[in-house]
Amino acid sequence: MKYIGQSVPRVDAEAKVKGEAIFASDMVMPEQAYLKMRMALRPHAIVRRIDTSRAEAVPGVLTVLTAQDVPFNEFGYYSYDQPVLCGPGEKPYTDHVRYVGDRVAAVVAETAEIAAAACDLIEVEYEDLPVVCDVEAAMQPGAIVLHPDVGSNVFGHHKLYNGNVEAGFEQADVIVEAVLNTPAQEHAFLQTESGLAYIDEEGRLAVVTTGQWGIKDRKQIAHALGLTEEQVRVIYPMTGGAFGGREDISVQIIVALAALKLSRMGQPRPVKVVWSREESILGHCKRHPFRIFTRWGATKEGKIVAAEVKLLADGGAYKFTTSIVTSNAVINSLGPYEIPNVKVDAYDVYTNNVPRGAFRGFGGPQAVYCAEQMVNKLAEALGMDPVELRMRNLAREGSLQTIGAPYPPGVTIREVTEACAREAGWQAAANGWLLAQPRQKAAPEQPHLRRGLGLACAHKNVGFSYGYPENCTVGIDLYGETDIERAVIRHGASEVGMGAHTVITQMAADALGLPMEKIELVSSDTARVKDSGSVSASRMTFFIGNAIKEGAEKALSMWQNEDRPVHLEHTYWPHQTTAPDPENGQCDPNVAYAYTAQAAEVVVDVETGQVTIEKIYCAIDVGKAINPQQVIGQIQGGLVQSVGYAVMENFVEKDGYVLSKTLSTYLIPTVLDIPAEMNIQVLEIPDPRGPWGARGLGEVMNMCLAPAVTAAVHDATGVWFDHFPLTPEEVLTGLNGLV
């Protein structure tokens, strides 16, 4: 039986429905102790003194952790710029807290209640420092520097220069300019951060936790604790959502430190921590807010000839994944268009806000908002239909990217845009694309309700970019006598709720010619599997699928040669991308792309400012739907998340303090906020580099709903909103001309 293209049930569905699926927060071990962290709850200060004596005296407290307990008090995704615990120590500036969620101490106790009560008794003496929370203010000479060892609040500058942008603007008949602002966004995953650490049967420090890349977690844990990577084991059970927010370390190092310290005290016991929702919101990263200064020019014939973009990324207090987020934004800020003259400068900036990190699309949705907002504004300035303007500028097979290299093969941005536009009411005529029928903006009986329609399109990279040596390793074991009775697939792909393990099982069964019930997965345990890479960047199906497909061919050949049982490891190496030229950013940045176009029908109540998204049209080329039901589910979930981003989710920080630190003050979509209709078209135009033609899917649906909504609101009201979320207060203010 062929499993590719079949909507088989998820392999974890029954366990989840029955409540039998094990998450890190569910795990209980004999003699388990509990950990509670003390957060600074202030945005910028020097820790002058920590007195733990009162906490240590509480009955049931086993130990208290401070900076003095951390062998190498630093960690970070790409560079070690964050203290594990802030406080006086040997390494310079680890005594600084730089955002409200910085950890200054932790208590290990017999119960969670004792740990929490003792944590409150820790006395911390701070010397408060000035805060800087605005990216432009942080870049000014004389601004307080958050990391004195870095010497500046600007910790990255990404460039993309092509052609001659000033000459391009001289050719333009129409130039539009804007200052755009995109917001922070809370991941709001169902399961908060949690971890359970213990010494395993082979003497390794084991950490059962939530995450997206076990090998990367292991490296940071080992570094901070002064251990070799072989002495650390990271295990991911089921994880209740990630969306990029679990790429960065949260509880892992501190809970591991607690178990290690107890062991060295002669009291080896497991230690568990589960963050509350408030701790989660304060402590983990958010989607980057961007401030974008941009101008675009086009000829009266509708050819975009120049685009200039300056992106300021609020990185928050530490680097986290900011560099890859901002570099990804550079490409997406120009959209999937052929533009001969471009100039992009993007800056990574430290502030005293909660650190920013990867979030579904990592820099793409913010930058696409820029590109699509400006294309829609150009269309208005030219008096041209926005779909027609796109069709005159969209890339096609063989086009050069604005970053210099040809697009990866399989360019389908025109196909998805055309498919979406037709469903939303556009048609191709002799004189170009236009709406088939004019729309009534307001009904006479309800003049306060205005209706509008807007469209946007985008591409999304599949895999890591800019010369990163992408690869994915799987192990394949085949057992049996004459026939293969059992196949074991060893891989490092964490299951964070998107159905990856189901798709891996399908691909393995298809590649090996076996029933799915003969496929067993060994996954997400660094002691048992090799590096499959991160479950992020829309990469896992694409990369592990190719690894399984190639590895299965080798395994079956070995089986036919009677080399039984078969044990092999195979690494898939894709097309090698290249790093940006330091002067102009030119390079071959990505292995593959996914493509989408989305349109939104909205109703704006001009009396209250309420924006209701009534209908979404979405066309996505997935190359090949490995599991069609899961594809639709992924798209629907991402679109609902995008609804929250566009009109609801208002993450509020003031002077470094988080004001929306609960789910009663930070509102995410509920069943009542989902659009009444989501018209989803799944195109299957094979990607030449993808396994069975599949493209990466996990993020592309999040790329462009916000600019489609702002275009629809403009269509309804005549007012452009250059920022979002479009909450009622913001919309009413804008409609009254107060911004």
LOVEXZA-392395 format. One line per field, with one value per residue (C-alpha): x, y, z; residue number from 0. Coordinates in Angstrom, 2 decimals. Example, Ala and Ser with C-alpha at 12.3 -4.5 7.8 and 13.67 -1.06 7.14 Angstrom:
% residues 2
px <- (12.30 13.67) .
py <- (-4.50 -1.06) .
pz <- (7.80 7.14) .
resi <- (0 1) .
END
This chain:
% residues 739
px <- (0.00 1.12 0.91 2.07 -0.98 -3.21 -5.01 -4.02 -4.87 -2.16 0.03 -0.35 -4.07 -5.44 -2.99 -3.81 -7.55 -7.33 -5.00 -2.27 0.27 3.19 4.37 7.31 4.91 3.17 6.23 6.71 9.71 10.34 11.71 11.17 12.01 10.58 12.16 10.92 12.77 13.02 12.61 14.01 10.69 12.57 13.89 17.43 19.56 22.75 22.36 24.45 23.65 21.63 20.83 19.38 19.62 15.91 14.98 17.52 16.10 12.62 11.87 11.80 14.23 17.02 19.19 19.13 20.85 22.51 25.02 27.81 26.58 26.87 30.30 30.08 27.32 26.30 24.14 22.52 21.36 24.27 26.37 26.53 25.27 22.75 23.51 21.89 21.35 22.02 24.19 27.73 30.25 33.57 32.31 31.86 28.34 26.55 25.40 23.19 19.51 18.28 14.59 11.83 12.15 15.85 16.37 18.36 17.94 16.08 14.91 14.80 12.44 10.36 7.19 6.31 4.53 7.59 9.81 7.51 7.21 10.97 11.66 9.75 12.06 15.22 16.49 17.91 19.46 19.34 20.85 18.35 19.69 18.06 16.00 15.86 12.81 12.56 14.77 15.53 16.38 18.61 20.59 21.24 24.69 24.61 22.00 22.79 24.50 22.86 25.90 29.01 31.24 29.57 29.95 26.78 23.09 23.32 24.54 23.88 23.69 22.33 22.60 21.11 22.12 21.41 21.38 21.28 18.36 18.56 18.65 15.67 13.65 14.49 12.77 9.66 6.47 5.01 6.81 5.13 6.73 5.74 6.89 5.47 5.32 4.68 3.95 5.37 3.39 3.18 3.43 0.72 1.43 -0.89 1.87 4.06 7.80 8.69 11.58 12.58 16.28 17.93 21.09 20.38 21.54 24.79 25.64 24.55 22.67 19.29 16.87 13.32 11.91 10.05 12.01 12.64 16.28 17.68 21.27 21.26 19.79 22.39 25.23 24.08 23.40 26.81 28.61 26.96 27.50 31.08 30.27 31.03 28.09 28.33 27.63 24.29 21.18 18.16 14.82 11.72 8.42 5.27 5.38 2.24 3.01 6.17 5.81 9.50 9.24 10.99 14.11 15.65 16.52 14.06 14.15 16.59 19.89 18.59 16.67 19.74 21.93 19.59 19.80 23.57 24.03 21.88 23.89 27.16 25.72 25.23 21.45 20.82 17.16 15.11 14.10 11.04 9.93 6.77 6.36 3.08 1.44 2.67 6.23 5.95 4.81 7.50 10.30 10.27 10.84 8.26 7.89 10.12 8.49 9.93 9.99 10.32 11.16 10.49 9.81 8.89 8.77 7.02 6.47 3.03 3.08 3.15 6.77 8.30 11.74 13.09 12.59 14.43 13.86 15.35 14.39 14.92 14.40 13.74 15.81 14.98 17.53 19.50 20.37 18.41 17.60 17.45 20.21 18.43 15.06 16.36 18.37 15.24 13.31 15.77 14.67 10.97 10.85 11.04 8.50 8.57 9.02 11.49 12.83 16.04 17.15 17.00 18.63 17.89 19.58 18.42 19.64 19.49 19.01 19.19 16.46 15.22 12.14 11.47 13.88 12.57 12.97 11.70 7.97 6.32 7.77 10.72 10.91 8.81 5.39 6.86 8.79 5.98 3.76 6.19 6.31 2.59 1.48 3.68 2.56 -1.06 -0.25 1.53 -1.53 -3.72 -1.30 -1.18 -4.93 -4.21 -5.81 -3.57 -3.68 -2.73 0.21 1.42 1.13 3.33 6.11 5.95 8.89 8.68 10.79 14.34 13.92 16.73 15.99 16.63 19.53 21.25 20.88 18.22 15.17 15.33 13.51 9.75 8.61 4.83 4.02 2.01 -0.04 -1.04 -1.80 -3.98 -5.79 -6.48 -7.54 -10.05 -11.68 -11.87 -13.66 -10.99 -10.84 -8.30 -9.58 -8.09 -6.87 -5.59 -6.85 -9.85 -12.70 -15.51 -18.20 -17.98 -18.59 -21.10 -19.10 -22.07 -25.72 -28.20 -29.80 -26.39 -24.24 -21.85 -20.72 -18.24 -17.04 -13.68 -11.51 -7.70 -5.07 -1.41 1.08 4.42 7.09 8.69 12.12 12.33 15.27 18.03 19.63 22.80 25.38 24.33 25.48 21.97 21.73 19.52 20.57 18.34 19.04 17.28 17.23 15.54 14.78 13.42 14.31 13.13 10.83 11.23 9.20 10.07 11.71 13.03 13.56 15.88 15.56 15.83 12.65 10.65 6.86 5.51 1.94 2.14 2.03 5.67 5.88 2.85 4.35 7.72 5.97 4.10 7.24 9.22 6.47 6.20 9.96 10.48 7.33 6.03 2.72 2.74 2.25 5.71 7.38 8.68 10.08 12.89 12.95 14.04 16.54 20.09 21.46 19.74 19.53 21.70 21.06 18.03 18.19 15.66 11.91 11.69 12.09 9.44 12.26 11.44 9.21 11.48 14.78 13.89 11.79 14.81 16.95 14.44 13.97 17.70 18.42 15.65 17.17 20.47 18.78 16.74 19.87 21.64 18.64 18.61 22.31 21.36 23.23 20.71 19.70 20.31 21.77 22.66 22.76 22.24 22.70 20.91 22.91 20.87 21.96 24.52 23.48 26.00 26.65 25.91 28.66 29.64 29.43 26.21 24.54 24.52 24.31 22.37 20.31 17.83 17.35 13.66 10.55 6.87 4.38 1.04 -1.52 -4.28 -7.27 -9.51 -13.07 -13.61 -16.37 -15.37 -17.75 -16.86 -18.74 -16.78 -13.62 -14.24 -12.70 -14.26 -12.57 -15.51 -13.78 -10.25 -9.18 -5.90 -4.00 -0.80 1.44 2.56 4.28 2.79 0.41 1.94 -1.10 -3.89 -5.88 -2.86 -2.09 -5.54 -5.23 -1.85 -3.19 -6.31 -4.31 -1.82 -4.56 -6.28 -2.93 -2.62 -6.06 -4.83 -1.68 -3.62 -6.54 -6.37 -3.09 -1.83 1.34 1.80 5.11 5.77 9.20 10.32 7.41 4.92 1.35 -0.31 1.17 -1.88 -4.29 -7.01 -5.08 -3.37 -6.24 -5.81 -8.49 -11.19 -13.73 -15.86 -13.11 -12.49 -13.66 -16.97 -15.37 -11.84 -11.61 -8.41 -6.91 -4.08 -2.00 0.32 2.95 5.98 9.13 12.04 14.17 11.48 10.81 7.98 7.79 6.79 7.57 7.85 4.48 4.66 4.92 3.88 0.23 1.34 3.12 0.65 -2.77 -1.99 -1.33 -4.37 -6.44 -5.00 -5.69 -9.25 -9.73 -8.45 -10.84 -13.69 -12.80 -10.28 -7.80 -4.39 -3.21 0.57 0.57 -1.36 -2.95 -6.09 -7.76 -10.97 -9.19 -6.50 -8.97 -11.32 -8.40 -7.22 -10.68 -10.98 -7.72 -5.87 -2.83) .
py <- (0.00 3.52 5.88 9.11 11.28 9.37 10.92 8.18 8.77 10.41 7.90 9.85 10.58 7.74 8.36 12.06 11.52 9.02 11.23 8.61 10.70 11.68 15.29 16.53 18.25 14.89 12.94 11.78 9.82 8.25 10.70 13.60 17.07 20.35 23.56 27.13 30.01 33.57 36.06 39.58 41.26 44.44 45.39 46.60 46.44 45.20 42.45 43.70 40.99 37.79 36.38 32.87 32.07 32.44 30.25 27.60 27.45 26.46 22.80 20.73 22.91 20.80 23.50 27.01 27.86 31.16 32.38 30.98 27.45 27.77 26.63 28.68 31.18 31.82 30.40 31.36 29.96 31.28 33.21 33.00 36.44 35.51 34.46 31.24 32.93 36.63 37.60 38.36 35.99 35.61 36.40 40.13 41.53 38.35 40.44 42.48 41.71 43.03 42.11 41.19 37.46 37.13 34.45 35.34 32.22 28.92 26.75 22.94 21.46 18.42 19.93 22.62 24.58 24.60 25.66 28.56 29.76 29.60 31.37 34.39 34.54 35.09 38.63 40.36 43.79 45.61 48.77 49.86 51.14 53.28 51.34 51.61 50.05 51.76 50.58 54.05 55.33 52.30 53.14 56.74 57.89 58.22 55.48 53.18 50.06 46.85 44.67 46.72 43.92 44.26 48.04 48.87 48.08 47.27 43.69 42.97 44.73 42.82 44.28 43.67 46.00 45.35 47.70 51.45 52.37 56.13 55.66 53.36 56.00 58.48 56.10 55.86 57.73 56.99 56.72 55.71 55.97 54.72 54.01 50.66 49.00 45.32 44.02 41.47 38.24 35.68 32.03 31.00 27.32 25.03 23.49 25.84 25.26 22.26 19.96 16.91 16.27 13.19 11.08 8.13 4.54 5.30 8.32 10.89 14.03 13.47 16.32 15.53 18.75 20.62 21.73 21.76 20.69 18.31 18.51 22.31 22.10 19.51 21.73 24.70 22.61 20.94 24.25 26.03 23.12 22.39 18.91 17.17 16.75 12.97 13.51 15.16 13.51 15.48 13.72 15.20 13.43 14.94 18.73 20.83 23.37 25.26 27.66 28.59 29.61 26.48 26.89 28.90 27.57 28.23 25.86 23.25 24.42 25.40 22.16 20.22 22.24 21.36 17.61 17.82 19.72 17.27 14.39 16.03 16.64 12.88 13.16 12.07 12.83 13.81 17.47 18.82 22.31 23.53 27.21 28.93 30.80 34.11 32.78 31.54 34.90 36.77 34.30 33.09 34.97 36.72 37.45 40.39 43.79 45.68 49.36 49.69 52.80 52.16 53.67 51.97 53.27 52.09 53.25 54.14 50.82 49.07 47.96 48.18 49.67 50.47 49.59 50.84 49.30 49.97 47.39 47.88 44.63 44.89 41.95 42.46 41.80 38.96 37.76 34.49 33.79 37.44 37.19 34.51 36.22 39.55 38.05 36.19 39.46 41.05 38.78 38.87 42.66 42.81 40.06 37.52 40.24 41.09 44.48 45.62 48.23 47.50 48.64 46.96 47.62 45.63 46.10 43.83 45.99 45.20 46.68 45.99 44.27 40.54 38.80 38.17 34.90 32.70 32.57 30.74 32.43 33.92 37.41 36.59 37.88 41.19 41.74 40.52 43.11 45.69 44.30 43.69 46.91 48.85 46.95 47.60 51.29 51.42 49.90 52.62 55.35 53.98 53.46 49.81 46.65 45.14 41.67 43.07 44.97 41.76 39.79 42.36 41.93 38.46 36.13 33.18 30.10 31.26 34.69 36.15 36.85 40.39 38.88 37.91 34.17 32.40 31.18 27.49 25.40 25.14 28.80 28.83 32.23 33.13 29.96 30.45 34.14 33.40 30.59 32.75 35.77 33.79 32.32 35.77 37.29 38.50 37.51 37.87 40.13 41.44 44.57 42.74 41.39 43.04 42.26 40.50 42.51 45.75 45.17 47.07 48.75 49.36 48.33 51.24 49.68 49.34 52.25 51.89 48.48 48.80 45.84 45.42 42.92 42.75 40.39 39.63 36.96 35.63 32.99 31.21 29.61 25.89 25.17 27.30 29.92 31.74 28.97 27.02 23.41 21.95 18.20 15.57 12.16 9.13 5.58 2.65 -0.86 -3.75 -7.03 -10.37 -13.66 -13.88 -10.87 -7.60 -8.06 -4.81 -1.50 0.94 4.57 6.44 10.21 13.42 15.15 16.34 16.06 19.45 18.86 19.22 15.52 15.07 11.52 10.49 11.88 10.26 6.91 7.35 8.26 5.37 2.86 4.09 4.19 0.69 -0.82 -1.90 -1.54 1.33 -1.07 -2.51 0.89 1.79 5.18 5.85 9.61 12.72 11.19 12.41 9.21 7.08 9.14 11.31 14.92 15.39 19.14 21.54 21.18 24.70 26.71 24.53 22.04 18.69 17.00 18.21 17.21 14.06 12.92 13.12 11.40 8.55 8.23 8.01 5.89 3.43 2.79 1.88 -0.24 -2.22 -2.81 -4.18 -6.39 -7.75 -8.55 -10.53 -8.18 -8.86 -7.41 -4.03 -1.24 2.00 5.72 8.05 11.81 13.87 16.84 19.31 21.93 24.07 27.67 30.49 33.21 36.86 38.98 41.33 44.41 43.87 40.75 38.91 35.12 31.96 31.96 29.08 25.45 25.76 27.89 27.38 29.82 31.28 33.97 35.03 37.32 38.55 39.81 42.07 44.07 47.27 48.82 52.50 53.31 50.91 50.21 46.46 44.59 41.22 38.90 37.10 35.04 34.03 32.76 30.90 29.13 27.26 25.12 22.22 20.34 17.06 16.62 13.67 13.59 15.82 15.93 17.13 19.68 21.22 21.16 22.90 25.59 26.19 26.46 28.86 31.06 31.32 32.26 34.91 36.26 36.82 38.52 40.83 42.00 40.75 39.91 43.04 42.33 45.42 46.46 49.76 50.84 47.21 45.85 43.43 44.59 41.71 38.83 36.57 35.13 37.36 40.46 39.02 37.85 35.03 33.78 31.49 29.49 32.65 34.58 32.13 33.44 31.98 30.55 29.59 28.82 26.75 25.60 23.10 23.11 20.18 21.30 19.12 20.72 19.21 19.02 17.83 14.23 12.93 16.57 17.88 21.43 22.66 23.67 24.61 28.41 29.61 30.13 32.65 34.92 37.36 37.57 40.81 42.89 41.32 42.50 46.03 46.24 45.08 47.65 50.33 49.08 49.39 52.74 54.51 54.64 52.95 51.45 51.11 49.16 46.35 44.54 46.31 46.42 48.46 51.26 51.58 51.43 53.98 56.31 55.94 56.45 59.67 60.91 60.97 59.03) .
pz <- (0.00 -0.77 2.18 0.57 -0.04 2.38 5.36 7.78 11.46 13.55 15.34 18.61 18.30 20.44 23.29 23.33 23.23 26.10 28.12 27.95 26.03 28.26 28.35 30.41 32.77 33.39 34.42 38.00 39.31 42.71 45.32 42.95 44.23 42.96 41.73 41.78 40.10 41.37 38.53 38.81 37.96 37.08 33.65 34.35 37.48 39.06 41.65 44.56 47.10 47.43 50.87 50.74 54.46 55.23 52.29 53.24 56.76 55.60 56.44 53.28 51.32 49.87 48.32 46.89 43.61 42.76 40.19 42.36 41.59 37.79 36.50 33.28 33.84 30.25 27.49 24.21 20.89 18.80 21.28 25.05 26.12 28.83 32.42 33.61 36.98 37.38 40.34 41.46 39.93 38.18 34.67 33.98 33.84 34.91 37.87 35.51 35.03 31.70 31.61 34.01 33.36 34.18 36.85 39.98 42.12 42.43 45.30 45.31 47.87 48.78 47.35 44.84 47.59 49.84 46.95 46.07 49.67 50.22 46.94 48.23 51.25 49.21 49.77 46.70 46.80 43.45 42.10 39.46 36.15 33.45 30.93 27.16 25.53 22.14 19.27 17.96 21.43 22.01 18.86 19.83 21.03 24.77 25.30 28.19 26.84 28.03 27.37 28.16 26.87 23.45 23.50 21.61 21.65 17.93 17.70 14.04 10.68 7.69 4.20 0.77 -2.02 -5.70 -8.65 -8.06 -5.84 -6.42 -10.19 -9.82 -8.01 -10.78 -13.23 -11.06 -11.89 -8.48 -5.13 -1.88 1.56 4.99 8.52 9.56 12.95 13.64 17.16 19.53 19.76 22.57 21.47 23.96 23.50 25.42 27.55 29.53 29.87 32.00 32.74 34.79 35.39 36.91 36.77 34.47 34.75 32.93 35.06 32.50 33.43 31.75 31.08 30.01 28.63 25.91 22.87 19.16 18.80 21.38 20.14 20.50 24.01 25.00 23.81 25.90 29.01 28.80 28.29 31.21 33.60 32.57 31.24 27.96 25.62 26.11 29.82 29.04 27.67 26.41 25.98 24.41 25.11 23.63 23.54 23.67 20.97 20.05 17.09 17.38 21.01 22.26 20.14 22.95 26.39 29.24 32.23 30.95 32.41 35.84 36.43 35.23 37.61 40.47 39.82 39.38 42.65 44.61 43.19 44.18 47.65 47.95 47.51 43.90 43.24 40.20 40.11 38.31 37.32 35.58 34.81 35.53 32.66 34.06 34.34 30.76 29.43 31.35 30.80 27.22 23.98 21.79 18.09 17.17 16.79 13.82 12.99 9.25 7.21 3.54 0.14 -3.13 -6.67 -9.84 -13.39 -14.67 -16.53 -13.20 -13.07 -9.60 -10.21 -6.76 -3.10 -0.05 3.38 6.80 9.41 13.13 15.04 18.75 19.97 23.62 26.35 24.73 21.25 21.19 17.50 16.44 13.84 11.79 12.24 10.95 8.10 6.99 7.16 4.73 1.88 2.71 3.02 -0.78 -1.38 -4.22 -6.82 -9.57 -8.48 -10.21 -7.67 -3.94 -0.73 2.58 5.92 8.93 12.48 15.54 18.64 22.35 24.57 28.10 26.73 27.01 24.59 21.11 19.30 16.53 15.95 13.05 9.99 11.96 10.51 7.48 8.59 9.78 6.56 4.29 5.94 4.60 1.06 0.68 2.36 -0.02 -3.13 -2.19 -1.68 -5.04 -6.69 -5.21 -6.25 -9.81 -10.03 -10.83 -9.53 -6.80 -8.36 -11.75 -10.26 -8.66 -11.88 -13.62 -11.05 -9.50 -9.98 -12.31 -13.03 -13.76 -12.16 -10.12 -6.47 -5.29 -3.36 -6.62 -7.08 -9.17 -7.30 -6.35 -8.98 -8.65 -8.49 -8.10 -6.62 -9.74 -9.54 -5.90 -6.42 -9.40 -7.59 -4.53 -6.57 -8.62 -5.53 -3.92 -6.92 -9.34 -12.98 -15.76 -18.53 -21.77 -20.00 -16.92 -13.63 -11.97 -9.63 -11.44 -9.68 -7.71 -4.01 -1.90 0.87 3.18 3.29 3.59 6.67 8.43 7.25 10.18 8.93 6.08 4.04 2.36 0.54 0.51 -0.87 -0.21 -1.26 -0.04 -0.20 2.76 2.89 3.67 5.96 7.38 5.16 4.21 4.04 7.12 6.45 6.42 6.89 8.45 9.79 10.33 11.39 9.72 11.18 9.36 11.13 9.96 8.31 4.70 4.77 6.65 9.80 11.54 10.64 13.23 12.25 14.63 14.36 16.35 15.19 18.17 18.03 19.03 17.96 14.19 13.33 12.34 13.69 11.65 8.45 9.23 9.69 6.40 4.48 5.97 5.20 1.63 1.06 2.48 0.97 4.38 6.21 8.69 11.58 10.88 11.36 14.82 15.74 18.19 18.54 20.39 22.82 22.25 23.78 21.14 17.95 15.75 14.75 12.52 12.98 14.40 14.09 12.74 9.52 7.82 7.34 8.92 6.33 3.53 5.11 7.01 4.06 1.78 4.41 4.75 1.00 0.28 3.36 2.52 -0.89 0.77 3.42 0.89 -1.20 1.88 2.63 -0.91 -0.54 2.59 4.90 7.70 10.05 8.45 10.59 8.88 9.41 6.51 6.27 3.65 2.39 0.32 -2.18 -0.38 0.16 0.53 3.09 2.26 0.80 3.67 1.45 -0.49 0.92 -2.39 -2.04 -2.79 0.41 0.45 -0.59 -1.43 -0.93 -0.25 -1.76 -0.67 -1.42 0.94 0.74 3.53 3.62 6.62 8.22 10.04 12.52 12.21 15.42 17.63 15.61 15.69 12.74 12.00 9.54 7.98 5.33 4.43 1.03 1.14 -1.64 -0.73 -2.89 -0.68 -3.52 -2.33 0.57 2.43 4.74 3.32 6.55 8.50 5.78 6.15 9.93 9.81 7.49 9.56 12.78 11.25 9.83 13.21 14.76 12.04 12.88 16.43 15.16 12.84 14.97 18.57 20.25 21.95 23.93 26.10 27.64 29.37 30.58 30.43 32.45 30.90 31.44 29.57 31.55 31.75 29.21 30.64 29.57 26.48 24.30 21.79 19.38 20.75 18.81 18.64 16.85 14.02 10.63 9.54 6.42 5.43 1.72 1.51 -1.77 -1.55 -4.73 -5.36 -7.86 -7.08 -5.74 -7.72 -4.55 -2.16 -1.09 -3.28 -4.42 -0.96 0.17 3.74 5.13 8.80 8.50 5.08 6.04 8.69 6.26 4.79 6.41 8.28 5.12 3.46 6.42 6.45 2.71 3.32 6.08 3.72 1.04 3.55 5.11 2.90 5.80 5.75 8.99 9.03 12.25 13.88 15.71 14.61 18.00 18.27 20.11 17.44 14.56 16.08 16.74 13.16 11.67 13.65 12.15 15.46 14.24) .
resi <- (0 1 2 3 4 5 6 7 8 9 10 11 12 13 14 15 16 17 18 19 20 21 22 23 24 25 26 27 28 29 30 31 32 33 34 35 36 37 38 39 40 41 42 43 44 45 46 47 48 49 50 51 52 53 54 55 56 57 58 59 60 61 62 63 64 65 66 67 68 69 70 71 72 73 74 75 76 77 78 79 80 81 82 83 84 85 86 87 88 89 90 91 92 93 94 95 96 97 98 99 100 101 102 103 104 105 106 107 108 109 110 111 112 113 114 115 116 117 118 119 120 121 122 123 124 125 126 127 128 129 130 131 132 133 134 135 136 137 138 139 140 141 142 143 144 145 146 147 148 149 150 151 152 153 154 155 156 157 158 159 160 161 162 163 164 165 166 167 168 169 170 171 172 173 174 175 176 177 178 179 180 181 182 183 184 185 186 187 188 189 190 191 192 193 194 195 196 197 198 199 200 201 202 203 204 205 206 207 208 209 210 211 212 213 214 215 216 217 218 219 220 221 222 223 224 225 226 227 228 229 230 231 232 233 234 235 236 237 238 239 240 241 242 243 244 245 246 247 248 249 250 251 252 253 254 255 256 257 258 259 260 261 262 263 264 265 266 267 268 269 270 271 272 273 274 275 276 277 278 279 280 281 282 283 284 285 286 287 288 289 290 291 292 293 294 295 296 297 298 299 300 301 302 303 304 305 306 307 308 309 310 311 312 313 314 315 316 317 318 319 320 321 322 323 324 325 326 327 328 329 330 331 332 333 334 335 336 337 338 339 340 341 342 343 344 345 346 347 348 349 350 351 352 353 354 355 356 357 358 359 360 361 362 363 364 365 366 367 368 369 370 371 372 373 374 375 376 377 378 379 380 381 382 383 384 385 386 387 388 389 390 391 392 393 394 395 396 397 398 399 400 401 402 403 404 405 406 407 408 409 410 411 412 413 414 415 416 417 418 419 420 421 422 423 424 425 426 427 428 429 430 431 432 433 434 435 436 437 438 439 440 441 442 443 444 445 446 447 448 449 450 451 452 453 454 455 456 457 458 459 460 461 462 463 464 465 466 467 468 469 470 471 472 473 474 475 476 477 478 479 480 481 482 483 484 485 486 487 488 489 490 491 492 493 494 495 496 497 498 499 500 501 502 503 504 505 506 507 508 509 510 511 512 513 514 515 516 517 518 519 520 521 522 523 524 525 526 527 528 529 530 531 532 533 534 535 536 537 538 539 540 541 542 543 544 545 546 547 548 549 550 551 552 553 554 555 556 557 558 559 560 561 562 563 564 565 566 567 568 569 570 571 572 573 574 575 576 577 578 579 580 581 582 583 584 585 586 587 588 589 590 591 592 593 594 595 596 597 598 599 600 601 602 603 604 605 606 607 608 609 610 611 612 613 614 615 616 617 618 619 620 621 622 623 624 625 626 627 628 629 630 631 632 633 634 635 636 637 638 639 640 641 642 643 644 645 646 647 648 649 650 651 652 653 654 655 656 657 658 659 660 661 662 663 664 665 666 667 668 669 670 671 672 673 674 675 676 677 678 679 680 681 682 683 684 685 686 687 688 689 690 691 692 693 694 695 696 697 698 699 700 701 702 703 704 705 706 707 708 709 710 711 712 713 714 715 716 717 718 719 720 721 722 723 724 725 726 727 728 729 730 731 732 733 734 735 736 737 738) .
END
